Amino acid sequence: MIKAGAYEGVDACLMAHPTGRLSPQDSQNIDGVSAAKSNARRQMKVSFTGQNAHAGNTPWHGKNALDAVVSSYVNISLLRQQIQPTERTHGVIQHGGAEPDIIPGSTNLEYYLRAARVDQVKTLQPELRRALKLLQWLQDARRSAVPNREFNRSICQF
């Protein structure tokens, strides 16, 4: 479509997830994409840096970044029972190590924070950061969290 010129003169193009009928067939409710609601979302990428070591030979020389990332994932999951019904946290461990016999020196995960409104996401983010700081202290691993600002900068120009 781009090569054919369909977007000439277009400054921005937004896409919506299509959605099927959610109401019973005999319902008069408006349904589908016209009735779908969007949530505010903030993305966080979190990296942990520890120290590689051979797990079978000298594990005491390591600082296990995998323990830090797993503990973070569990701690954030426990936070879910304390957040509002309209708030969501969901994440994935993107890198947890290379081999079972190597204590991983670096790991990372990515989280999305969602809520009905932007101010709710802004309130939720410090809660997540507190959970990560607690684990940094417990694990003695260095943590860095980076929100996704590139998309925000680009979309805010319009």
C-alpha positions in Angstrom: 0.0 0.0 0.0 2.9 2.3 0.8 4.5 1.7 -2.6 1.2 2.3 -4.3 0.9 5.7 -2.7 -2.0 5.0 -0.3 -0.3 7.0 2.5 0.9 10.0 0.5 0.2 13.1 2.5 -0.5 11.1 5.7 1.4 12.3 8.8 0.4 9.5 11.1 -1.5 6.2 10.8 -2.8 4.4 13.9 -3.9 0.7 14.0 -6.5 -0.8 16.3 -6.8 -4.5 17.2 -9.9 -5.9 15.6 -12.2 -7.6 18.0 -15.1 -10.0 17.5 -18.5 -10.0 19.0 -18.3 -10.2 22.8 -22.0 -9.9 23.6 -24.5 -12.8 23.2 -25.9 -13.1 19.7 -29.4 -11.9 20.7 -28.0 -8.8 22.5 -28.5 -5.3 21.1 -25.2 -4.1 22.6 -22.8 -2.3 20.3 -19.9 -4.6 19.9 -16.6 -5.2 18.0 -13.9 -2.6 17.5 -16.3 0.3 17.9 -17.0 -0.7 21.5 -13.4 -1.7 22.4 -11.7 0.2 25.1 -8.0 1.1 25.2 -5.8 1.2 28.2 -2.8 3.4 28.9 0.4 1.5 28.8 4.0 2.0 29.9 6.8 -0.4 28.9 9.7 -1.1 31.2 12.8 -3.0 30.3 14.8 -4.2 33.3 18.4 -5.6 33.3 20.3 -7.2 36.1 24.0 -7.5 36.2 25.8 -9.9 38.5 28.9 -12.0 38.0 29.4 -15.1 35.9 30.9 -18.2 37.6 31.1 -21.9 37.0 28.1 -23.4 38.8 29.7 -26.8 39.3 33.2 -25.6 40.3 33.2 -22.2 41.9 29.6 -21.0 42.4 30.7 -18.8 45.3 32.5 -16.5 42.9 29.2 -15.7 41.2 26.4 -13.2 41.7 23.4 -14.8 40.2 21.5 -12.4 37.9 19.0 -15.1 37.2 18.0 -15.3 40.8 17.5 -11.5 40.7 15.3 -11.6 37.6 13.2 -14.6 38.9 12.7 -13.0 42.3 11.6 -9.8 40.5 9.1 -11.7 38.4 7.7 -13.4 41.5 7.6 -10.2 43.6 5.8 -8.3 40.8 3.4 -11.2 40.4 2.6 -10.9 44.2 2.0 -7.2 43.7 -0.9 -8.0 41.4 -3.2 -8.8 44.4 -2.6 -5.3 45.7 -3.4 -3.3 42.5 -6.7 -2.0 41.3 -9.0 -4.2 39.1 -8.4 -1.9 36.1 -4.6 -2.1 36.5 -2.4 -4.8 34.8 1.2 -5.9 35.0 2.5 -8.5 32.6 6.1 -9.4 31.8 8.5 -11.9 30.2 12.0 -12.9 31.0 13.8 -12.2 27.7 17.2 -13.5 28.7 17.9 -15.7 31.7 21.4 -17.1 30.9 23.2 -19.3 28.4 24.0 -22.7 30.0 22.9 -24.5 33.2 26.5 -24.8 34.5 27.1 -21.1 34.2 25.8 -18.7 36.9 24.5 -15.9 34.6 26.1 -12.6 35.0 23.3 -10.7 33.1 19.6 -11.2 32.6 16.7 -9.0 31.6 13.0 -8.9 31.5 10.3 -6.6 30.0 7.1 -5.5 31.6 4.0 -3.7 30.4 2.0 -1.7 32.9 -1.5 -1.0 31.9 -4.4 0.9 33.4 -7.6 2.6 32.3 -6.0 6.0 32.6 -2.5 7.5 32.2 -2.5 8.8 35.8 -3.1 5.2 37.1 -0.2 3.9 35.1 2.0 6.7 36.6 0.9 5.6 40.1 1.6 1.9 39.3 5.1 2.4 38.0 6.6 3.5 41.4 5.1 0.3 43.0 6.9 -1.8 40.4 10.1 0.1 40.9 9.9 -0.4 44.7 9.6 -4.2 44.1 12.7 -4.1 42.0 14.7 -2.0 44.4 13.9 -4.4 47.2 15.3 -7.2 45.1 18.3 -5.3 44.2 19.1 -4.9 47.9 18.4 -8.6 48.6 20.4 -9.9 45.6 23.2 -7.4 45.5 22.8 -7.2 41.8 22.9 -4.0 39.8 19.5 -3.1 38.2 18.6 -0.7 35.4 15.1 0.0 34.3 14.5 1.9 31.1 11.0 3.1 30.0 10.3 3.1 26.3 10.7 6.8 25.5 11.5 6.4 21.8 7.9 5.7 20.8 6.7 8.4 23.2 8.9 11.0 21.6 7.9 10.0 18.1 4.1 9.9 18.7 4.1 13.2 20.8 5.4 15.1 17.8 2.0 14.9 16.1 
